[in-house]
Amino acid sequence: MHESDPAHSTPLVLRIGREELLIRRRYEVLSIVNDILIALWFMIGSVLFFWEATTTEGTWLFLVGSIELAVRPVIRLSRRVHLRRLRSTWRHDSDSEQDF
């Protein structure tokens, strides 16, 4: 056996507090809802492009979907800032970094 063999290394242990887990879940739900809304705006906007009479409404929905795409990184950044503030309050550092 070789010491650098990953199958025989010690397990990774992550400690996440209850409040941090709750914050992560809330931001994950917010991110999922945002993604669903983006899909809806673009799908409805695409359907509205089938008829000349509703092209303007379709264009507006594309704009709304595009703006909402810009919200995605804002949600991720907000989550990171929120967790960083929480960690500095706790003086606890977690290596768990997952973007949603």
Secondary structure, 3 states (H helix, E strand, C coil): CCCCCHHHCCCCCCCCCHHHHHHHHHHHHHHHHHHHHHHHHHHHHHHHCCCHHHHHHHHHHHHHHHHHHHHHHHHHHHHHHHHHHHHHHHCCCCCCCCCC
